Amino acid sequence: GGSVGSMFPTTVTKKATLVVKETKEFAGEKVVVEKQIEVGSAEHEALKKKGPKSNLEGLLDKLAGKNKNLTTLKKTEVDWGNFKQKEGIEDELQTYRKDGYLEKVSFLQRSDDRLDEILKKERQQERDARKRVAGPGAD
């Protein structure tokens, strides 16, 4: 079997990213949302096709009432992303996310079940051996 250390990977491959900043409104305040996008991802390609908005488009959106409001859920997601970045735990979380906690719990449960089966078989074999030694009709 493998050592416990082999269950915990230590390397993460970093992909090239770029930061996109958007100003949105949340609870009446302007909030700058920073989003990291992988270079070459579908989101990156869509952003390149869309291109930057002109001042006129931005003004028309404001006049039409298309201000970008931030939902509570989205704000929480943004705050969590900022926290991970500030604390420098993004890589660590990424490392342990794949085949992480649930996979390890499942493995340990299977190991316990297998050990229980083995012990049960050994106890049954001991009982059978005692019966043979005691002879027939010793019940």
Helices and strands as residue ranges (DSSP letters): G 4-7, E 17-26, E 29-38, H 42-50, H 55-63, H 72-87, H 90-97, H 101-134
